[in-house]
Amino acid sequence: MLGTIVNTCTILVGSIVGSLLHRGIGDRYKHTLFNALGLACLAIGLNAAVSNFPKSDFPVLFVLSIAIGGVVGTALDIDGRFHRLVARFSRNGEGGKLADGLAAAVLLYCIGPLSMLGPVVSALKGDNTFLFTNATLDLVSATLFASTYGIGMALAAPVLFCWQGLFYMVAKISSHAISDGLMAELLIVGGLMITASGLSLLGIKDCKTLNLLPALLVPILWYISKTVLGL
């Protein structure tokens, strides 16, 4: 878990540094950083999705995942509940922007090859190289996010810890539980979700990305059913 602990700490450090810069950055520069984060989300999300399309054994699974997950998430109103929760604890009247930033940050930190493969490699081989590399990238990202949205972005750190911890524990319990095929499907769906966050940050389209979170469960359930049915 050393790599995950380091990764979590870098997000906290980046959030603190970025929040200090936040106070001295003018609105026009914050707007520029806002656009930069949106473009970064688009690039990272599309790269994750497109690079894993050839690895998919079920080309339509990501479509079903987004559709089913989106319907379930909308019914549960995950995005709306999250925005209302953040607005409730926000003192500066910018709860909506902070919620958008947190949603994008959590997806960017958690849904990526390094963040998902890193804990697995760490658990199976004791190699934290992927996680240390991811920590460096997240340090820069956390600083940028916090410089735009403030110290509230540190709330993404415990989410990352729990997410990577889950992958670590599953890999420790069973080295075959997370197959390459499942990882590819998760990265495709996750990449599309990061892309959706980028569109929201740029003000192009509010995709209510958090409503898509249940989509990540569909590939998992699909592979579990395949294993149980022996397909």
ABEGO torsion letter per residue (X at the ends): XAAAAAAAAAAAAAAAAAAAAAAABBAAAAAAAAAAAAAAAAAAAAAAAAAAAAABABAAAAAAAAAAAAAAAAAAGAAAAAAAAAAAABAAGAAAAAAAAAAAAAAAAABBAAAAAAAAAAAAAGBAAAAAAAAAAAAAAAAAAAAAAEAAAAAAAAAAAAAAAAAAAAAAABAAABBAAAAAAAAAAAAAAAAAAAAAAAGABBAGAAAAAAAAAAAAAAAAAAAAAGX
